[in-house]
Amino acid sequence: MAITTQTPTQPQGVTLLGTEFLTDDDLARELDVSRRTIARWNAKRQGPPRIIQGRTILYKRSSVIRWLEDREQSQPRARRR
């Protein structure tokens, strides 16, 4: 019996005008969250900046990275006991 290893699929992204964009699926995979979480962030305007073109929603990779960096905390919150 052979054991096969699967490598996680890398997000494909979309390249337009020399800039890489992510779809909802790509963003969810990269951040390890569900598409429903992405939708909830969008509804509450808490997620990364997005571009809406018709029915297509795209996220500029550099904007997502900047959004993540803005959320960085210097020290974790203290645990309650």
C-alpha positions in Angstrom: 0.0 0.0 0.0 1.5 3.3 -1.1 1.2 6.4 1.0 0.6 9.6 -0.9 1.2 13.0 0.6 -0.8 15.9 -0.5 0.6 19.3 -0.6 -1.7 22.1 0.2 -3.0 23.9 -2.8 -1.4 27.3 -3.2 -3.8 30.2 -4.0 -3.7 31.0 -7.7 -4.7 34.6 -7.5 -5.3 36.8 -10.5 -2.8 39.1 -12.1 -4.1 42.3 -13.6 -2.0 45.3 -14.7 1.0 43.7 -13.1 -0.6 43.5 -9.7 -1.7 40.3 -8.0 -5.2 40.1 -6.7 -6.9 37.4 -4.6 -10.4 36.0 -4.9 -12.6 35.2 -1.8 -11.5 31.6 -2.1 -7.8 32.5 -2.3 -8.1 34.9 0.7 -9.9 32.3 2.8 -7.3 29.7 2.0 -4.3 32.0 2.8 -5.8 33.3 6.1 -7.1 29.8 7.0 -10.6 31.0 7.5 -13.9 30.1 5.9 -15.5 32.0 3.0 -18.4 32.7 5.5 -15.9 34.5 7.7 -14.7 36.6 4.8 -18.4 37.5 4.0 -19.0 38.4 7.6 -16.0 40.7 7.7 -17.2 42.4 4.5 -20.7 42.8 5.9 -19.3 44.4 9.1 -16.6 46.3 7.1 -13.9 44.7 9.2 -12.0 42.8 6.6 -9.2 43.9 4.2 -10.0 46.5 1.5 -11.7 45.0 -1.5 -12.4 45.9 -5.1 -15.8 45.1 -6.5 -16.1 44.8 -10.3 -19.6 43.7 -11.2 -20.1 40.5 -9.3 -16.4 39.9 -8.8 -14.7 40.7 -5.5 -10.9 41.0 -5.5 -8.4 41.8 -2.8 -5.1 43.4 -3.7 -2.4 41.2 -2.1 -0.4 44.3 -0.8 -3.5 45.7 0.8 -4.2 42.5 2.6 -0.7 42.4 3.9 -1.0 46.0 5.1 -4.3 45.2 6.7 -2.7 42.3 8.6 0.2 44.4 9.7 -2.2 47.0 11.1 -3.9 44.3 13.2 -0.6 43.2 14.7 -0.4 43.5 18.5 2.8 44.1 20.4 1.8 41.9 23.3 -1.0 39.4 23.6 -3.8 40.2 26.1 -3.5 38.8 29.6 -5.5 35.7 30.2 -8.3 35.9 32.7 -8.3 33.4 35.5 
